[in-house]
Amino acid sequence: MPAIPSLGGLRGRGNKGAVPVRPVPVPLSAYVVDCAVYVAGERLPGRWTHVEAIKEVRKRHEGFVWIGLHEPDSQQIQGIAETFGLHELAVEDALEAHQRPKLERYDDTLFLVVKTVRYVEHESPTTANEIVETGELMVFLGRDFVITVRHGNHSGLARLRRELDEDPERLKLGPSAVVHAIADHVVDHYLDVTGRIENDIDVMEAQVFAPRSQISAEQIYLMKREVLELRRAVMPLATPVQRLAEGYTRLVPDEVRSYFRDVADHLTTVSERVAAFDELLSTLVDATVAKISLQQNTDMRKITSWAAIITIPTMIAGIYGMNFDYMPELHWKFGYPLVITVILAICLLLYRIFRKNGWL
């Protein structure tokens, strides 16, 4: 198929020949990030409303529409839902930003929810308050359309859309190819985030087992909480991806299902990493608690040793402070040096005993 000319060229190409049409530029609403029509893997020029876009596709009996939305409200998405026949329950879920990853089928439409993640830069994992930031991405898949609804500022798909625009062979496979690209994009980010978290855990592990380190159990629990947030994003997604790879719906052709199997393999790798992180952090918590207990025992032995040493001069001074008239060596001129010598000798003996036993 030859390249489609820009504005003023051919916008319609049906079965009976080309229909010369000049698309009218329509300003996109603030919540509509992009609205595009793809035919034979090529993006048609011009700016489209959702009504014009789906009419163009259905008039041609080929191609599909890809609409990207960012945090729309119920009133803003209503027109799109009516035009594309989206189920009201799926629309309701798409408006709420705290959904669990899932895959649901409504008549001839699939509704997929995935969690996006972003690694938050920080100076040290032992001082950071946040390491993983999550967002959400909802995808409606139909026979001739795909609609993405994003929640969060880090889950943009502009770069992915540009990559797909430059790869018409993938887009020829239809809207399910876009769903695969989105799933692959999200899981690749999972791999990147887990790799960087692994480096943070390595740093934390080195500090836990380093002598005289100051890391606390609270810092490890913070990392464990961030890993738990990542786990909530990764683990539930395994079932939806596996269902898409196994032929859950006719909306995903065999050519695309094979790609979903690759995504499922990557997701399994991520899941194994996250599970290993959780186990390792639990081990580090136990090691930190044991280290703290050992340090407390060491401190208590030191305190006990010095208390025992101090007891000797306290006891002798207490005896000679009773003020009786008749006490041994009370009026002897060498009595005071003798008492001081005895005190020092006993204290030195105790110190050497405690030192030999590792208490001091």
C-alpha positions in Angstrom: 0.0 0.0 0.0 1.5 3.4 -0.9 2.1 6.0 1.7 -0.9 8.0 2.6 -0.6 11.7 1.8 -1.0 14.4 4.5 -4.0 16.7 5.0 -5.7 17.2 1.7 -4.9 13.8 0.4 -6.8 10.5 0.5 -8.4 9.7 3.8 -10.7 7.0 2.7 -9.8 3.8 0.8 -12.7 1.4 0.6 -13.2 -1.7 -1.4 -14.4 0.2 -4.5 -11.5 2.7 -4.7 -10.2 5.8 -3.1 -12.5 8.5 -1.8 -10.9 11.9 -1.7 -11.6 13.5 1.7 -10.0 16.4 3.6 -10.0 15.6 7.3 -10.9 18.6 9.5 -8.5 19.2 12.3 -10.4 18.9 15.6 -8.8 20.0 18.9 -8.4 17.2 21.3 -9.9 17.5 24.7 -7.5 17.8 27.7 -8.2 14.2 28.8 -7.6 12.7 25.3 -3.9 12.3 24.9 -4.2 11.0 21.3 -6.7 9.6 18.9 -5.4 7.8 15.8 -6.7 5.6 13.0 -4.5 2.8 11.7 -5.1 1.1 8.3 -2.8 -1.7 7.1 -0.3 -0.8 9.8 -0.1 2.8 8.8 -1.3 5.8 10.8 -3.7 8.0 8.8 -2.8 11.7 8.9 -4.9 14.3 10.6 -6.5 14.8 14.0 -9.6 12.8 14.7 -12.5 12.8 17.1 -13.5 9.4 18.5 -16.7 9.6 16.4 -15.0 10.4 13.2 -12.3 7.8 13.8 -14.5 4.8 14.3 -16.8 5.9 11.4 -13.7 5.9 9.2 -12.6 2.5 10.2 -16.0 0.9 9.9 -16.6 2.6 6.5 -13.4 1.0 5.3 -14.1 -2.4 6.9 -10.4 -2.5 7.9 -8.0 -1.0 10.4 -8.6 0.1 14.0 -8.7 3.1 16.3 -6.4 3.8 19.2 -7.5 6.3 21.7 -5.4 7.3 24.7 -7.1 8.9 27.8 -5.5 10.3 30.9 -7.5 10.4 34.1 -10.9 11.2 32.6 -13.9 11.8 34.7 -17.3 10.1 34.3 -18.7 12.9 32.1 -15.7 13.0 29.8 -15.6 9.3 29.1 -19.3 8.9 28.7 -19.4 9.9 25.0 -16.5 7.5 24.2 -18.2 4.7 26.1 -21.5 5.2 24.2 -19.7 5.3 20.8 -17.7 2.2 21.3 -20.3 0.3 23.3 -18.2 -0.1 26.5 -19.8 -1.9 29.4 -20.8 0.3 32.2 -19.1 -1.9 34.8 -15.8 -1.7 32.9 -16.2 2.0 32.5 -16.7 2.4 36.2 -13.6 0.4 37.0 -11.6 2.5 34.5 -12.5 5.7 36.4 -11.3 4.4 39.7 -7.5 4.4 40.1 -7.2 1.5 42.7 -7.9 -1.6 40.7 -6.2 -5.0 41.0 -4.6 -6.3 37.8 -7.3 -8.4 36.0 -8.8 -9.4 32.7 -12.5 -9.4 32.1 -14.7 -10.0 29.1 -17.8 -8.0 28.3 -19.6 -9.3 25.2 -17.2 -8.5 22.3 -14.9 -6.3 24.4 -12.0 -7.2 26.7 -11.1 -5.1 29.7 -7.5 -5.4 31.0 -6.1 -3.7 34.1 -2.3 -3.5 34.7 -0.2 -1.8 37.3 2.6 0.4 36.1 5.7 1.0 38.3 8.5 3.5 38.5 11.7 3.5 40.4 12.1 6.6 42.6 15.6 7.9 42.6 17.2 8.3 46.0 20.6 8.7 47.6 20.6 5.6 49.7 18.1 2.8 50.3 18.6 3.1 54.0 17.3 6.7 54.1 14.7 6.7 51.3 11.0 7.1 52.2 9.8 5.8 48.8 11.4 3.5 46.3 8.6 2.3 44.1 5.8 4.5 42.7 2.8 2.8 41.1 0.2 3.8 38.6 -2.6 2.1 36.6 -3.3 1.4 33.0 -6.7 0.2 31.8 -7.1 -1.2 28.3 -10.4 -1.7 26.3 -9.9 -4.1 23.4 -12.5 -4.5 20.7 -12.6 -5.9 17.1 -11.6 -2.5 15.6 -10.5 -0.4 18.5 -8.2 -0.2 21.5 -8.7 2.4 24.3 -6.2 3.1 27.0 -7.0 4.9 30.2 -4.0 6.0 32.3 -3.9 6.9 36.0 -0.6 8.4 37.2 2.0 10.7 35.7 4.7 8.1 34.9 2.7 5.7 32.8 2.8 7.6 29.5 2.6 5.7 26.3 3.8 8.4 23.9 7.1 6.7 23.3 5.6 3.3 22.8 3.1 4.8 20.3 6.0 6.4 18.3 7.8 3.0 18.2 4.7 1.3 17.0 4.1 4.0 14.4 7.5 3.1 13.0 6.7 -0.6 12.9 3.7 -1.1 10.6 4.2 -4.8 10.4 3.2 -5.2 14.0 0.2 -2.9 13.7 -1.0 -4.9 10.8 -1.9 -7.6 13.3 -4.6 -5.4 14.6 -5.5 -3.8 18.0 -4.4 -6.8 19.9 -0.9 -6.1 18.8 -1.2 -2.8 20.7 -2.3 -4.6 23.8 0.7 -6.9 23.5 3.0 -3.9 23.1 1.5 -2.3 26.2 1.9 -5.5 28.3 5.4 -6.0 27.1 6.2 -2.3 27.8 4.9 -2.6 31.4 6.7 -5.9 32.1 10.0 -4.5 30.7 9.6 -1.7 33.3 9.1 -4.4 36.0 12.4 -6.0 35.0 14.2 -2.6 35.1 12.7 -1.8 38.5 13.5 -5.2 40.0 17.1 -4.9 38.8 17.5 -1.6 40.5 15.8 -2.8 43.7 18.2 -5.7 43.7 21.1 -3.3 43.8 19.5 -1.5 46.8 19.0 -4.8 48.6 22.6 -5.7 48.0 23.7 -2.4 49.6 21.4 -3.0 52.5 22.6 -6.6 53.0 26.2 -5.4 53.0 25.4 -2.8 55.7 23.5 -5.4 57.8 26.5 -7.7 58.0 29.1 -5.0 58.3 30.7 -4.5 61.7 29.4 -1.6 63.8 26.8 -0.7 61.1 23.9 1.6 62.1 21.1 0.1 59.9 17.9 -0.5 61.8 15.1 -3.0 61.3 12.7 -0.2 60.5 14.7 0.7 57.3 14.5 -2.9 56.2 10.8 -3.0 56.8 10.5 0.1 54.6 12.2 -1.7 51.8 10.0 -4.7 52.4 6.9 -2.5 52.2 8.1 -1.2 48.8 8.7 -4.8 47.6 5.2 -5.7 48.7 3.8 -2.8 46.6 5.7 -4.1 43.6 4.5 -7.6 44.4 0.9 -6.4 44.3 1.5 -5.1 40.9 3.3 -8.1 39.4 1.7 -11.2 40.9 -1.9 -10.8 39.9 -1.0 -9.9 36.3 0.3 -13.5 35.7 -3.2 -15.0 35.2 -4.5 -12.4 32.7 -1.3 -12.6 30.6 -1.5 -16.4 30.6 -5.1 -16.4 29.5 -4.3 -14.1 26.6 -1.5 -16.4 25.6 -3.7 -19.5 25.7 -6.5 -18.3 23.4 -8.9 -16.8 25.9 -10.6 -14.8 23.2 -10.9 -14.6 19.4 -9.9 -10.9 19.7 -6.3 -12.1 20.1 -5.2 -14.0 16.9 -2.7 -16.8 17.0 0.1 -14.6 15.8 -0.3 -12.3 18.7 -0.8 -15.1 21.3 2.7 -16.3 20.7 4.0 -12.9 21.7 2.0 -13.0 24.9 3.8 -16.2 25.8 7.0 -14.3 25.7 5.5 -11.6 28.0 4.4 -14.4 30.3 7.9 -15.8 30.5 9.3 -12.4 31.4 6.6 -11.9 34.0 7.5 -15.2 35.6 11.1 -14.0 35.9 9.9 -10.8 37.6 7.7 -12.8 39.9 10.5 -15.1 41.0 12.8 -12.0 41.6 10.1 -10.3 43.8 9.5 -13.5 45.8 13.3 -13.8 46.3 13.4 -10.2 47.5 10.7 -10.8 50.0 12.5 -13.9 51.4 15.8 -12.1 51.5 14.4 -9.1 53.3 12.8 -11.3 55.9 16.2 -12.9 56.5 17.8 -9.5 56.8 15.1 -8.5 59.4 15.9 -11.6 61.4 19.6 -10.9 61.1 19.2 -7.3 62.2 17.1 -8.3 65.2 19.6 -10.9 66.2 22.4 -8.4 65.7 20.6 -5.9 67.9 20.0 -8.6 70.6 23.7 -9.5 70.5 24.7 -5.9 70.8 22.3 -5.5 73.8 23.7 -8.6 75.4 27.3 -7.2 74.9 26.3 -3.9 76.4 24.6 -5.6 79.4 27.8 -7.6 80.1 29.9 -4.5 80.0 27.5 -2.7 82.3 27.5 -5.7 84.7 31.3 -6.0 84.7 31.8 -2.3 85.5 29.1 -2.5 88.2 30.9 -5.4 89.8 34.2 -3.5 89.7 32.6 -0.4 91.3 31.0 -2.5 94.0 34.4 -3.2 95.6 35.4 0.3 96.5 31.8 1.1 97.4 31.6 -1.8 99.8 34.9 -1.0 101.5 34.1 2.7 101.7 30.8 1.8 103.2 32.3 -0.4 105.9 34.8 2.3 107.0 32.0 4.9 106.9 30.1 3.3 109.8 31.8 5.6 112.4 32.4 3.0 115.1 35.1 3.9 117.7 36.8 0.5 117.6 37.5 -0.6 114.0 40.6 -2.5 112.8 43.4 -0.3 111.5 41.4 2.8 112.1 44.2 4.8 113.7 47.1 3.1 111.9 49.0 5.5 109.7 49.4 3.0 106.9 45.7 2.0 107.0 44.5 4.4 104.3 47.3 3.4 101.7 46.6 -0.3 102.5 42.9 0.1 101.9 43.5 1.9 98.6 46.0 -0.7 97.5 43.5 -3.6 98.3 40.8 -1.8 96.4 42.9 -1.3 93.3 44.2 -4.8 93.4 40.8 -6.4 93.6 39.4 -4.0 90.9 42.4 -4.9 88.6 41.8 -8.6 89.2 38.2 -8.3 88.3 39.0 -6.3 85.2 41.4 -8.9 84.0 38.9 -11.7 84.6 36.1 -9.9 82.7 38.5 -9.0 79.9 39.7 -12.6 79.5 36.1 -13.8 79.3 35.2 -11.2 76.7 32.8 -9.2 78.8 35.0 -6.0 78.5 
